[in-house]
Amino acid sequence: YHKKGFVAAAVLPGYEHLQTQMSAHDYVNKVVAGELFDPTLSMQMRNGFQVLDVLHHFIVYPRSDHWCALIFWPNPECL
């Protein structure tokens, strides 16, 4: 099928405990930089996903005030 990759939304369960201390964008940037660990996003990044953006109200996930990361997994067959 030669698809370029797979796009998904990653919930941010670790953000629940830091919402009052930083924005969702700052949280995701720190996870990407390796300064923070998120149970979902960190695992997805270890498996080759890349963060494209941070979205609000794209998913229903009250624990993170409905924030998520837009992630992309590039298909290695199309690189």
HTML snippet that shows the backbone in 3Dmol.js (N, CA, C, O; Angstrom):
<script src="https://3Dmol.org/build/3Dmol-min.js"></script>
<div id="view" style="width:600px;height:400px;position:relative"></div>
<script>
const pdb = `
ATOM      1  N   TYR A   1       0.817  -1.198   0.000  1.00  0.00           N
ATOM      2  CA  TYR A   1       0.000   0.000   0.000  1.00  0.00           C
ATOM      3  C   TYR A   1       0.858   1.259   0.000  1.00  0.00           C
ATOM      4  O   TYR A   1       0.369   2.332  -0.352  1.00  0.00           O
ATOM      5  N   HIS A   2       2.114   1.152   0.383  1.00  0.00           N
ATOM      6  CA  HIS A   2       3.064   2.260   0.336  1.00  0.00           C
ATOM      7  C   HIS A   2       2.583   3.487   1.103  1.00  0.00           C
ATOM      8  O   HIS A   2       2.755   4.613   0.636  1.00  0.00           O
ATOM      9  N   LYS A   3       1.995   3.286   2.255  1.00  0.00           N
ATOM     10  CA  LYS A   3       1.577   4.401   3.101  1.00  0.00           C
ATOM     11  C   LYS A   3       2.812   4.985   3.778  1.00  0.00           C
ATOM     12  O   LYS A   3       3.742   4.257   4.125  1.00  0.00           O
ATOM     13  N   LYS A   4       2.816   6.293   3.962  1.00  0.00           N
ATOM     14  CA  LYS A   4       3.978   6.962   4.553  1.00  0.00           C
ATOM     15  C   LYS A   4       4.124   6.692   6.039  1.00  0.00           C
ATOM     16  O   LYS A   4       5.221   6.806   6.586  1.00  0.00           O
ATOM     17  N   GLY A   5       3.031   6.336   6.695  1.00  0.00           N
ATOM     18  CA  GLY A   5       3.107   6.081   8.126  1.00  0.00           C
ATOM     19  C   GLY A   5       1.737   6.021   8.761  1.00  0.00           C
ATOM     20  O   GLY A   5       0.718   5.865   8.089  1.00  0.00           O
ATOM     21  N   PHE A   6       1.743   6.148  10.067  1.00  0.00           N
ATOM     22  CA  PHE A   6       0.545   5.992  10.872  1.00  0.00           C
ATOM     23  C   PHE A   6       0.437   7.191  11.802  1.00  0.00           C
ATOM     24  O   PHE A   6       1.403   7.522  12.489  1.00  0.00           O
ATOM     25  N   VAL A   7      -0.717   7.847  11.840  1.00  0.00           N
ATOM     26  CA  VAL A   7      -0.962   8.991  12.713  1.00  0.00           C
ATOM     27  C   VAL A   7      -1.923   8.565  13.808  1.00  0.00           C
ATOM     28  O   VAL A   7      -2.886   7.840  13.555  1.00  0.00           O
ATOM     29  N   ALA A   8      -1.658   9.018  15.032  1.00  0.00           N
ATOM     30  CA  ALA A   8      -2.508   8.654  16.168  1.00  0.00           C
ATOM     31  C   ALA A   8      -2.485   9.784  17.195  1.00  0.00           C
ATOM     32  O   ALA A   8      -1.699  10.726  17.093  1.00  0.00           O
ATOM     33  N   ALA A   9      -3.359   9.666  18.175  1.00  0.00           N
ATOM     34  CA  ALA A   9      -3.365  10.578  19.321  1.00  0.00           C
ATOM     35  C   ALA A   9      -2.883   9.805  20.541  1.00  0.00           C
ATOM     36  O   ALA A   9      -3.348   8.697  20.809  1.00  0.00           O
ATOM     37  N   ALA A  10      -1.960  10.389  21.268  1.00  0.00           N
ATOM     38  CA  ALA A  10      -1.417   9.762  22.475  1.00  0.00           C
ATOM     39  C   ALA A  10      -1.972  10.467  23.706  1.00  0.00           C
ATOM     40  O   ALA A  10      -1.791  11.673  23.874  1.00  0.00           O
ATOM     41  N   VAL A  11      -2.646   9.712  24.561  1.00  0.00           N
ATOM     42  CA  VAL A  11      -3.111  10.293  25.819  1.00  0.00           C
ATOM     43  C   VAL A  11      -1.890  10.632  26.670  1.00  0.00           C
ATOM     44  O   VAL A  11      -0.804  10.092  26.456  1.00  0.00           O
ATOM     45  N   LEU A  12      -2.077  11.529  27.634  1.00  0.00           N
ATOM     46  CA  LEU A  12      -0.976  12.006  28.466  1.00  0.00           C
ATOM     47  C   LEU A  12      -1.285  11.774  29.942  1.00  0.00           C
ATOM     48  O   LEU A  12      -1.543  12.738  30.663  1.00  0.00           O
ATOM     49  N   PRO A  13      -1.268  10.531  30.414  1.00  0.00           N
ATOM     50  CA  PRO A  13      -1.653  10.265  31.801  1.00  0.00           C
ATOM     51  C   PRO A  13      -0.749  10.934  32.830  1.00  0.00           C
ATOM     52  O   PRO A  13      -1.211  11.269  33.921  1.00  0.00           O
ATOM     53  N   GLY A  14       0.506  11.134  32.515  1.00  0.00           N
ATOM     54  CA  GLY A  14       1.413  11.774  33.461  1.00  0.00           C
ATOM     55  C   GLY A  14       1.134  13.251  33.655  1.00  0.00           C
ATOM     56  O   GLY A  14       1.518  13.824  34.674  1.00  0.00           O
ATOM     57  N   TYR A  15       0.477  13.872  32.701  1.00  0.00           N
ATOM     58  CA  TYR A  15       0.175  15.299  32.791  1.00  0.00           C
ATOM     59  C   TYR A  15      -0.822  15.599  33.904  1.00  0.00           C
ATOM     60  O   TYR A  15      -0.888  16.727  34.391  1.00  0.00           O
ATOM     61  N   GLU A  16      -1.584  14.613  34.300  1.00  0.00           N
ATOM     62  CA  GLU A  16      -2.586  14.785  35.361  1.00  0.00           C
ATOM     63  C   GLU A  16      -1.976  15.416  36.610  1.00  0.00           C
ATOM     64  O   GLU A  16      -2.609  16.255  37.251  1.00  0.00           O
ATOM     65  N   HIS A  17      -0.772  15.024  36.957  1.00  0.00           N
ATOM     66  CA  HIS A  17      -0.139  15.477  38.200  1.00  0.00           C
ATOM     67  C   HIS A  17       0.627  16.789  38.039  1.00  0.00           C
ATOM     68  O   HIS A  17       1.106  17.343  39.028  1.00  0.00           O
ATOM     69  N   LEU A  18       0.750  17.288  36.824  1.00  0.00           N
ATOM     70  CA  LEU A  18       1.551  18.491  36.587  1.00  0.00           C
ATOM     71  C   LEU A  18       0.769  19.625  35.929  1.00  0.00           C
ATOM     72  O   LEU A  18       1.352  20.647  35.567  1.00  0.00           O
ATOM     73  N   GLN A  19      -0.537  19.457  35.773  1.00  0.00           N
ATOM     74  CA  GLN A  19      -1.356  20.455  35.073  1.00  0.00           C
ATOM     75  C   GLN A  19      -1.268  21.840  35.687  1.00  0.00           C
ATOM     76  O   GLN A  19      -1.298  22.840  34.970  1.00  0.00           O
ATOM     77  N   THR A  20      -1.161  21.909  37.009  1.00  0.00           N
ATOM     78  CA  THR A  20      -1.119  23.218  37.670  1.00  0.00           C
ATOM     79  C   THR A  20       0.272  23.843  37.607  1.00  0.00           C
ATOM     80  O   THR A  20       0.439  25.017  37.938  1.00  0.00           O
ATOM     81  N   GLN A  21       1.269  23.066  37.182  1.00  0.00           N
ATOM     82  CA  GLN A  21       2.650  23.561  37.175  1.00  0.00           C
ATOM     83  C   GLN A  21       3.153  23.968  35.796  1.00  0.00           C
ATOM     84  O   GLN A  21       4.090  24.760  35.691  1.00  0.00           O
ATOM     85  N   MET A  22       2.536  23.431  34.725  1.00  0.00           N
ATOM     86  CA  MET A  22       3.013  23.752  33.377  1.00  0.00           C
ATOM     87  C   MET A  22       1.914  23.503  32.354  1.00  0.00           C
ATOM     88  O   MET A  22       0.936  22.804  32.619  1.00  0.00           O
ATOM     89  N   SER A  23       2.100  24.088  31.192  1.00  0.00           N
ATOM     90  CA  SER A  23       1.142  23.875  30.101  1.00  0.00           C
ATOM     91  C   SER A  23       1.343  22.485  29.506  1.00  0.00           C
ATOM     92  O   SER A  23       2.378  21.853  29.715  1.00  0.00           O
ATOM     93  N   ALA A  24       0.355  22.022  28.773  1.00  0.00           N
ATOM     94  CA  ALA A  24       0.466  20.725  28.099  1.00  0.00           C
ATOM     95  C   ALA A  24       1.597  20.751  27.071  1.00  0.00           C
ATOM     96  O   ALA A  24       2.292  19.752  26.886  1.00  0.00           O
ATOM     97  N   HIS A  25       1.781  21.884  26.407  1.00  0.00           N
ATOM     98  CA  HIS A  25       2.870  22.003  25.431  1.00  0.00           C
ATOM     99  C   HIS A  25       4.229  21.860  26.117  1.00  0.00           C
ATOM    100  O   HIS A  25       5.108  21.156  25.620  1.00  0.00           O
ATOM    101  N   ASP A  26       4.400  22.532  27.263  1.00  0.00           N
ATOM    102  CA  ASP A  26       5.662  22.415  28.002  1.00  0.00           C
ATOM    103  C   ASP A  26       5.874  20.985  28.481  1.00  0.00           C
ATOM    104  O   ASP A  26       6.991  20.470  28.433  1.00  0.00           O
ATOM    105  N   TYR A  27       4.803  20.344  28.943  1.00  0.00           N
ATOM    106  CA  TYR A  27       4.898  18.959  29.405  1.00  0.00           C
ATOM    107  C   TYR A  27       5.370  18.045  28.277  1.00  0.00           C
ATOM    108  O   TYR A  27       6.299  17.260  28.464  1.00  0.00           O
ATOM    109  N   VAL A  28       4.747  18.141  27.129  1.00  0.00           N
ATOM    110  CA  VAL A  28       5.123  17.285  26.001  1.00  0.00           C
ATOM    111  C   VAL A  28       6.557  17.585  25.559  1.00  0.00           C
ATOM    112  O   VAL A  28       7.315  16.663  25.256  1.00  0.00           O
ATOM    113  N   ASN A  29       6.932  18.858  25.519  1.00  0.00           N
ATOM    114  CA  ASN A  29       8.312  19.204  25.150  1.00  0.00           C
ATOM    115  C   ASN A  29       9.317  18.580  26.108  1.00  0.00           C
ATOM    116  O   ASN A  29      10.379  18.127  25.681  1.00  0.00           O
ATOM    117  N   LYS A  30       8.993  18.551  27.404  1.00  0.00           N
ATOM    118  CA  LYS A  30       9.894  17.945  28.388  1.00  0.00           C
ATOM    119  C   LYS A  30       9.941  16.425  28.245  1.00  0.00           C
ATOM    120  O   LYS A  30      10.988  15.814  28.456  1.00  0.00           O
ATOM    121  N   VAL A  31       8.827  15.823  27.891  1.00  0.00           N
ATOM    122  CA  VAL A  31       8.829  14.373  27.643  1.00  0.00           C
ATOM    123  C   VAL A  31       9.688  14.073  26.415  1.00  0.00           C
ATOM    124  O   VAL A  31      10.491  13.140  26.434  1.00  0.00           O
ATOM    125  N   VAL A  32       9.524  14.849  25.360  1.00  0.00           N
ATOM    126  CA  VAL A  32      10.314  14.651  24.138  1.00  0.00           C
ATOM    127  C   VAL A  32      11.806  14.832  24.429  1.00  0.00           C
ATOM    128  O   VAL A  32      12.636  14.095  23.896  1.00  0.00           O
ATOM    129  N   ALA A  33      12.147  15.806  25.270  1.00  0.00           N
ATOM    130  CA  ALA A  33      13.548  16.077  25.604  1.00  0.00           C
ATOM    131  C   ALA A  33      14.124  15.055  26.584  1.00  0.00           C
ATOM    132  O   ALA A  33      15.329  15.050  26.834  1.00  0.00           O
ATOM    133  N   GLY A  34      13.276  14.195  27.136  1.00  0.00           N
ATOM    134  CA  GLY A  34      13.737  13.198  28.094  1.00  0.00           C
ATOM    135  C   GLY A  34      13.822  13.709  29.519  1.00  0.00           C
ATOM    136  O   GLY A  34      14.358  13.022  30.389  1.00  0.00           O
ATOM    137  N   GLU A  35      13.302  14.909  29.776  1.00  0.00           N
ATOM    138  CA  GLU A  35      13.329  15.492  31.116  1.00  0.00           C
ATOM    139  C   GLU A  35      12.205  14.949  31.992  1.00  0.00           C
ATOM    140  O   GLU A  35      12.320  14.953  33.218  1.00  0.00           O
ATOM    141  N   LEU A  36      11.126  14.485  31.379  1.00  0.00           N
ATOM    142  CA  LEU A  36       9.995  13.892  32.092  1.00  0.00           C
ATOM    143  C   LEU A  36       9.649  12.565  31.432  1.00  0.00           C
ATOM    144  O   LEU A  36       9.957  12.337  30.262  1.00  0.00           O
ATOM    145  N   PHE A  37       9.005  11.692  32.202  1.00  0.00           N
ATOM    146  CA  PHE A  37       8.545  10.405  31.692  1.00  0.00           C
ATOM    147  C   PHE A  37       7.028  10.393  31.702  1.00  0.00           C
ATOM    148  O   PHE A  37       6.411  10.728  32.714  1.00  0.00           O
ATOM    149  N   ASP A  38       6.426  10.015  30.595  1.00  0.00           N
ATOM    150  CA  ASP A  38       4.980   9.820  30.520  1.00  0.00           C
ATOM    151  C   ASP A  38       4.734   8.354  30.176  1.00  0.00           C
ATOM    152  O   ASP A  38       5.308   7.848  29.212  1.00  0.00           O
ATOM    153  N   PRO A  39       3.888   7.656  30.950  1.00  0.00           N
ATOM    154  CA  PRO A  39       3.686   6.223  30.726  1.00  0.00           C
ATOM    155  C   PRO A  39       3.274   5.853  29.300  1.00  0.00           C
ATOM    156  O   PRO A  39       3.640   4.783  28.814  1.00  0.00           O
ATOM    157  N   THR A  40       2.539   6.697  28.642  1.00  0.00           N
ATOM    158  CA  THR A  40       2.088   6.389  27.279  1.00  0.00           C
ATOM    159  C   THR A  40       3.019   6.983  26.227  1.00  0.00           C
ATOM    160  O   THR A  40       3.545   6.262  25.380  1.00  0.00           O
ATOM    161  N   LEU A  41       3.218   8.280  26.282  1.00  0.00           N
ATOM    162  CA  LEU A  41       3.987   8.955  25.234  1.00  0.00           C
ATOM    163  C   LEU A  41       5.444   8.491  25.195  1.00  0.00           C
ATOM    164  O   LEU A  41       5.998   8.315  24.110  1.00  0.00           O
ATOM    165  N   SER A  42       6.060   8.295  26.329  1.00  0.00           N
ATOM    166  CA  SER A  42       7.459   7.841  26.350  1.00  0.00           C
ATOM    167  C   SER A  42       7.593   6.478  25.685  1.00  0.00           C
ATOM    168  O   SER A  42       8.535   6.246  24.928  1.00  0.00           O
ATOM    169  N   MET A  43       6.660   5.582  25.961  1.00  0.00           N
ATOM    170  CA  MET A  43       6.686   4.250  25.353  1.00  0.00           C
ATOM    171  C   MET A  43       6.492   4.349  23.839  1.00  0.00           C
ATOM    172  O   MET A  43       7.168   3.661  23.074  1.00  0.00           O
ATOM    173  N   GLN A  44       5.576   5.198  23.419  1.00  0.00           N
ATOM    174  CA  GLN A  44       5.329   5.336  21.990  1.00  0.00           C
ATOM    175  C   GLN A  44       6.548   5.922  21.275  1.00  0.00           C
ATOM    176  O   GLN A  44       6.869   5.518  20.157  1.00  0.00           O
ATOM    177  N   MET A  45       7.218   6.862  21.912  1.00  0.00           N
ATOM    178  CA  MET A  45       8.425   7.429  21.313  1.00  0.00           C
ATOM    179  C   MET A  45       9.542   6.385  21.232  1.00  0.00           C
ATOM    180  O   MET A  45      10.288   6.360  20.253  1.00  0.00           O
ATOM    181  N   ARG A  46       9.664   5.531  22.238  1.00  0.00           N
ATOM    182  CA  ARG A  46      10.667   4.458  22.193  1.00  0.00           C
ATOM    183  C   ARG A  46      10.394   3.496  21.037  1.00  0.00           C
ATOM    184  O   ARG A  46      11.307   2.826  20.553  1.00  0.00           O
ATOM    185  N   ASN A  47       9.147   3.429  20.601  1.00  0.00           N
ATOM    186  CA  ASN A  47       8.769   2.540  19.503  1.00  0.00           C
ATOM    187  C   ASN A  47       8.732   3.255  18.153  1.00  0.00           C
ATOM    188  O   ASN A  47       8.150   2.743  17.196  1.00  0.00           O
ATOM    189  N   GLY A  48       9.340   4.415  18.074  1.00  0.00           N
ATOM    190  CA  GLY A  48       9.508   5.088  16.794  1.00  0.00           C
ATOM    191  C   GLY A  48       8.524   6.187  16.455  1.00  0.00           C
ATOM    192  O   GLY A  48       8.634   6.799  15.393  1.00  0.00           O
ATOM    193  N   PHE A  49       7.552   6.460  17.339  1.00  0.00           N
ATOM    194  CA  PHE A  49       6.610   7.542  17.066  1.00  0.00           C
ATOM    195  C   PHE A  49       7.293   8.894  17.281  1.00  0.00           C
ATOM    196  O   PHE A  49       8.163   9.032  18.141  1.00  0.00           O
ATOM    197  N   GLN A  50       6.892   9.873  16.498  1.00  0.00           N
ATOM    198  CA  GLN A  50       7.383  11.242  16.606  1.00  0.00           C
ATOM    199  C   GLN A  50       6.212  12.145  16.972  1.00  0.00           C
ATOM    200  O   GLN A  50       5.100  11.951  16.482  1.00  0.00           O
ATOM    201  N   VAL A  51       6.456  13.127  17.828  1.00  0.00           N
ATOM    202  CA  VAL A  51       5.407  14.071  18.209  1.00  0.00           C
ATOM    203  C   VAL A  51       5.313  15.153  17.139  1.00  0.00           C
ATOM    204  O   VAL A  51       6.311  15.776  16.778  1.00  0.00           O
ATOM    205  N   LEU A  52       4.104  15.363  16.643  1.00  0.00           N
ATOM    206  CA  LEU A  52       3.853  16.400  15.640  1.00  0.00           C
ATOM    207  C   LEU A  52       3.260  17.657  16.254  1.00  0.00           C
ATOM    208  O   LEU A  52       3.581  18.769  15.835  1.00  0.00           O
ATOM    209  N   ASP A  53       2.386  17.481  17.257  1.00  0.00           N
ATOM    210  CA  ASP A  53       1.674  18.628  17.824  1.00  0.00           C
ATOM    211  C   ASP A  53       1.042  18.217  19.146  1.00  0.00           C
ATOM    212  O   ASP A  53       1.058  17.044  19.518  1.00  0.00           O
ATOM    213  N   VAL A  54       0.490  19.191  19.844  1.00  0.00           N
ATOM    214  CA  VAL A  54      -0.264  18.956  21.078  1.00  0.00           C
ATOM    215  C   VAL A  54      -1.672  19.488  20.830  1.00  0.00           C
ATOM    216  O   VAL A  54      -1.846  20.630  20.404  1.00  0.00           O
ATOM    217  N   LEU A  55      -2.674  18.652  21.098  1.00  0.00           N
ATOM    218  CA  LEU A  55      -4.063  18.995  20.782  1.00  0.00           C
ATOM    219  C   LEU A  55      -4.930  19.011  22.034  1.00  0.00           C
ATOM    220  O   LEU A  55      -4.737  18.206  22.945  1.00  0.00           O
ATOM    221  N   HIS A  56      -5.884  19.933  22.069  1.00  0.00           N
ATOM    222  CA  HIS A  56      -6.837  20.016  23.179  1.00  0.00           C
ATOM    223  C   HIS A  56      -8.226  19.660  22.671  1.00  0.00           C
ATOM    224  O   HIS A  56      -8.648  20.120  21.609  1.00  0.00           O
ATOM    225  N   HIS A  57      -8.923  18.848  23.429  1.00  0.00           N
ATOM    226  CA  HIS A  57     -10.287  18.401  23.119  1.00  0.00           C
ATOM    227  C   HIS A  57     -10.369  17.571  21.834  1.00  0.00           C
ATOM    228  O   HIS A  57     -11.425  17.521  21.203  1.00  0.00           O
ATOM    229  N   PHE A  58      -9.289  16.930  21.446  1.00  0.00           N
ATOM    230  CA  PHE A  58      -9.328  16.000  20.321  1.00  0.00           C
ATOM    231  C   PHE A  58      -9.818  14.636  20.793  1.00  0.00           C
ATOM    232  O   PHE A  58     -10.454  13.898  20.040  1.00  0.00           O
ATOM    233  N   ILE A  59      -9.516  14.311  22.041  1.00  0.00           N
ATOM    234  CA  ILE A  59      -9.967  13.066  22.661  1.00  0.00           C
ATOM    235  C   ILE A  59     -10.661  13.395  23.975  1.00  0.00           C
ATOM    236  O   ILE A  59     -10.486  14.484  24.522  1.00  0.00           O
ATOM    237  N   VAL A  60     -11.440  12.460  24.472  1.00  0.00           N
ATOM    238  CA  VAL A  60     -12.072  12.599  25.783  1.00  0.00           C
ATOM    239  C   VAL A  60     -11.197  11.854  26.780  1.00  0.00           C
ATOM    240  O   VAL A  60     -11.193  10.624  26.819  1.00  0.00           O
ATOM    241  N   TYR A  61     -10.460  12.604  27.580  1.00  0.00           N
ATOM    242  CA  TYR A  61      -9.558  12.018  28.570  1.00  0.00           C
ATOM    243  C   TYR A  61      -9.439  13.000  29.732  1.00  0.00           C
ATOM    244  O   TYR A  61      -8.498  13.792  29.782  1.00  0.00           O
ATOM    245  N   PRO A  62     -10.397  12.952  30.674  1.00  0.00           N
ATOM    246  CA  PRO A  62     -10.447  13.927  31.757  1.00  0.00           C
ATOM    247  C   PRO A  62      -9.180  13.995  32.612  1.00  0.00           C
ATOM    248  O   PRO A  62      -8.866  15.053  33.159  1.00  0.00           O
ATOM    249  N   ARG A  63      -8.449  12.885  32.736  1.00  0.00           N
ATOM    250  CA  ARG A  63      -7.254  12.893  33.593  1.00  0.00           C
ATOM    251  C   ARG A  63      -6.239  13.946  33.153  1.00  0.00           C
ATOM    252  O   ARG A  63      -5.525  14.502  33.988  1.00  0.00           O
ATOM    253  N   SER A  64      -6.169  14.221  31.863  1.00  0.00           N
ATOM    254  CA  SER A  64      -5.208  15.216  31.369  1.00  0.00           C
ATOM    255  C   SER A  64      -5.917  16.465  30.841  1.00  0.00           C
ATOM    256  O   SER A  64      -5.373  17.193  30.010  1.00  0.00           O
ATOM    257  N   ASP A  65      -7.135  16.705  31.333  1.00  0.00           N
ATOM    258  CA  ASP A  65      -7.942  17.837  30.876  1.00  0.00           C
ATOM    259  C   ASP A  65      -8.121  17.802  29.356  1.00  0.00           C
ATOM    260  O   ASP A  65      -8.172  18.840  28.697  1.00  0.00           O
ATOM    261  N   HIS A  66      -8.213  16.582  28.817  1.00  0.00           N
ATOM    262  CA  HIS A  66      -8.496  16.348  27.394  1.00  0.00           C
ATOM    263  C   HIS A  66      -7.361  16.780  26.456  1.00  0.00           C
ATOM    264  O   HIS A  66      -7.599  17.052  25.279  1.00  0.00           O
ATOM    265  N   TRP A  67      -6.141  16.842  26.971  1.00  0.00           N
ATOM    266  CA  TRP A  67      -4.972  17.111  26.138  1.00  0.00           C
ATOM    267  C   TRP A  67      -4.411  15.796  25.623  1.00  0.00           C
ATOM    268  O   TRP A  67      -4.496  14.768  26.295  1.00  0.00           O
ATOM    269  N   CYS A  68      -3.838  15.836  24.426  1.00  0.00           N
ATOM    270  CA  CYS A  68      -3.155  14.668  23.866  1.00  0.00           C
ATOM    271  C   CYS A  68      -2.051  15.145  22.933  1.00  0.00           C
ATOM    272  O   CYS A  68      -1.989  16.317  22.560  1.00  0.00           O
ATOM    273  N   ALA A  69      -1.200  14.226  22.574  1.00  0.00           N
ATOM    274  CA  ALA A  69      -0.156  14.523  21.595  1.00  0.00           C
ATOM    275  C   ALA A  69      -0.542  13.879  20.268  1.00  0.00           C
ATOM    276  O   ALA A  69      -0.974  12.727  20.233  1.00  0.00           O
ATOM    277  N   LEU A  70      -0.387  14.615  19.197  1.00  0.00           N
ATOM    278  CA  LEU A  70      -0.563  14.061  17.859  1.00  0.00           C
ATOM    279  C   LEU A  70       0.774  13.431  17.486  1.00  0.00           C
ATOM    280  O   LEU A  70       1.799  14.110  17.445  1.00  0.00           O
ATOM    281  N   ILE A  71       0.755  12.123  17.214  1.00  0.00           N
ATOM    282  CA  ILE A  71       2.004  11.407  16.961  1.00  0.00           C
ATOM    283  C   ILE A  71       1.979  10.745  15.585  1.00  0.00           C
ATOM    284  O   ILE A  71       0.918  10.479  15.020  1.00  0.00           O
ATOM    285  N   PHE A  72       3.172  10.491  15.068  1.00  0.00           N
ATOM    286  CA  PHE A  72       3.329   9.908  13.734  1.00  0.00           C
ATOM    287  C   PHE A  72       4.398   8.826  13.786  1.00  0.00           C
ATOM    288  O   PHE A  72       5.483   9.031  14.331  1.00  0.00           O
ATOM    289  N   TRP A  73       4.077   7.669  13.210  1.00  0.00           N
ATOM    290  CA  TRP A  73       5.052   6.589  13.064  1.00  0.00           C
ATOM    291  C   TRP A  73       5.368   6.456  11.586  1.00  0.00           C
ATOM    292  O   TRP A  73       4.501   6.059  10.807  1.00  0.00           O
ATOM    293  N   PRO A  74       6.608   6.782  11.176  1.00  0.00           N
ATOM    294  CA  PRO A  74       6.951   6.670   9.761  1.00  0.00           C
ATOM    295  C   PRO A  74       7.138   5.216   9.345  1.00  0.00           C
ATOM    296  O   PRO A  74       7.776   4.440  10.056  1.00  0.00           O
ATOM    297  N   ASN A  75       6.591   4.854   8.215  1.00  0.00           N
ATOM    298  CA  ASN A  75       6.727   3.507   7.675  1.00  0.00           C
ATOM    299  C   ASN A  75       8.153   3.343   7.143  1.00  0.00           C
ATOM    300  O   ASN A  75       8.526   4.025   6.189  1.00  0.00           O
ATOM    301  N   PRO A  76       8.954   2.460   7.733  1.00  0.00           N
ATOM    302  CA  PRO A  76      10.345   2.320   7.286  1.00  0.00           C
ATOM    303  C   PRO A  76      10.467   1.853   5.833  1.00  0.00           C
ATOM    304  O   PRO A  76      11.511   2.051   5.211  1.00  0.00           O
ATOM    305  N   GLU A  77       9.433   1.247   5.293  1.00  0.00           N
ATOM    306  CA  GLU A  77       9.471   0.801   3.899  1.00  0.00           C
ATOM    307  C   GLU A  77       9.331   1.957   2.913  1.00  0.00           C
ATOM    308  O   GLU A  77       9.586   1.798   1.719  1.00  0.00           O
ATOM    309  N   CYS A  78       8.924   3.119   3.417  1.00  0.00           N
ATOM    310  CA  CYS A  78       8.718   4.272   2.534  1.00  0.00           C
ATOM    311  C   CYS A  78       9.710   5.397   2.810  1.00  0.00           C
ATOM    312  O   CYS A  78       9.533   6.510   2.314  1.00  0.00           O
ATOM    313  N   LEU A  79      10.737   5.123   3.585  1.00  0.00           N
ATOM    314  CA  LEU A  79      11.715   6.175   3.890  1.00  0.00           C
ATOM    315  C   LEU A  79      12.696   6.355   2.763  1.00  0.00           C
ATOM    316  O   LEU A  79      13.588   7.199   2.851  1.00  0.00           O
TER     317      LEU A  79
END
`;
const viewer = $3Dmol.createViewer("view");
viewer.addModel(pdb, "pdb");
viewer.setStyle({}, {cartoon: {color: "spectrum"}});
viewer.zoomTo();
viewer.render();
</script>
